[in-house]
Amino acid sequence: MKRKQLRWDSEQIRALRQHLGFTQQQMADELGTRQQTISEWETGMYEPRGTSSTLLTMIAEKASFDYETTPARKTKPRKA
């Protein structure tokens, strides 16, 4: 079964992290990335894509996190 690809914005990422009770470092460890990357996502400097986006979706589903897809923005931030 193919997962629906969600578009994660800065507020959703922060809300998921807080829902999990994680620090940025703990979230980075869970995703196999750097704390700085989590910070950049949460400030909107970059958006997760590809595997990172899929992992966020999987973690959210496992944690019963209530999220909705984010509509496309007029201006897209750079991708990380």
C-alpha positions in Angstrom: 0.0 0.0 0.0 1.4 3.3 -1.0 1.4 6.2 1.5 0.0 9.5 0.6 2.8 12.0 0.3 2.2 14.8 2.7 3.6 18.2 2.5 5.0 19.1 5.9 5.2 22.8 6.9 7.1 24.4 9.8 4.1 24.5 12.2 3.2 20.8 11.6 6.7 19.7 12.2 7.0 21.6 15.4 3.5 20.3 16.5 4.5 16.7 15.8 7.8 17.1 17.7 6.0 18.6 20.7 3.3 15.9 20.5 6.1 13.3 20.8 7.6 15.3 23.7 11.0 15.5 21.8 13.6 18.1 21.7 15.0 19.1 18.3 18.0 16.8 19.0 15.8 13.9 19.9 13.7 14.4 16.7 16.9 14.6 14.6 18.1 11.4 16.2 14.8 9.7 15.4 15.0 10.8 11.7 18.7 10.3 11.3 19.5 13.9 10.6 21.1 16.9 12.3 19.4 19.1 14.9 20.1 22.1 12.7 18.0 20.5 9.9 15.0 20.2 12.3 15.5 23.9 13.3 15.6 24.9 9.6 12.4 23.0 9.0 10.7 24.6 12.0 11.7 28.1 11.0 10.5 27.5 7.4 14.0 27.9 5.9 13.7 24.5 4.2 11.0 21.8 3.9 11.6 18.1 4.3 11.3 16.1 1.1 11.6 12.5 -0.1 12.6 10.1 2.6 12.5 12.7 5.4 8.9 13.6 4.5 8.0 9.9 4.4 9.6 9.3 7.8 7.7 12.2 9.3 4.5 10.7 8.0 5.3 7.3 9.4 6.2 8.7 12.8 3.0 10.8 12.8 0.9 7.8 12.0 2.5 5.7 14.7 2.1 8.4 17.3 -1.6 9.0 16.3 -0.8 12.6 15.4 -3.7 14.4 13.8 -2.3 16.2 10.7 -3.8 17.4 7.5 -2.1 17.9 4.1 -0.7 21.4 3.6 -1.8 23.2 0.5 0.9 24.3 -1.9 2.4 27.7 -1.1 2.7 30.5 -3.5 6.4 30.7 -2.9 8.2 27.5 -2.1 11.1 27.5 0.4 14.4 25.9 -0.7 14.4 22.1 -0.2 16.7 20.4 2.2 
